[in-house]
Amino acid sequence: MFSAWDTINRNRRMEARYRTRLPASVSVVESGIAESRWPSILGYTRDVSRDGMALVIPTSRLGCYELGQGDHRLRIFLAISAEVRVGMIVRLVHCGVFSEDEAEAGYLIGVKIEELGPEDRLLYDEFIASLH
């Protein structure tokens, strides 16, 4: 029989999370449709880790997709500096209402990074290392 602590420890994230606010573009990956036509919105990160992140977005609907329902892959572009943008494909693992205060109302999504090109991985890892 498992204790509550076993459940908590089993669900803990492996990578450290760092609170940071970066501008982000979020798009739903649609097979068979040109990437330039994927529905997208702007949001920002709440925290990041080597393998995932939490983002705040203004709505849970992207085009005809409701992020709170179904399994979704997303394309995210993060502006890690004024000159550097990193692109990645992620898997949506959480979507819920976010309202720490009225100015920040929206939706909080949690994502796991699935695809990150070698150059983008290097840039992203350097950014994460700079947060220590």
Salt bridges, closest charged atoms under 4 A:
GLU35 OE2 - ARG75 NE 2.97
ASP47 OD1 - ARG17 NH1 2.67
ASP51 OD1 - ARG50 NH1 3.70
ASP71 OD2 - ARG91 NH1 2.94
GLU100 OE2 - ARG19 NH2 3.75
GLU100 OE2 - ARG46 NH2 2.61
GLU104 OE2 - ARG21 NH1 3.42
GLU114 OE1 - ARG73 NE 3.12
GLU114 OE2 - ARG91 NE 3.02
GLU115 OE2 - ARG73 NH2 2.45
ASP125 OD2 - ARG50 NH2 3.29
ASP125 OD1 - ARG121 NH1 2.91
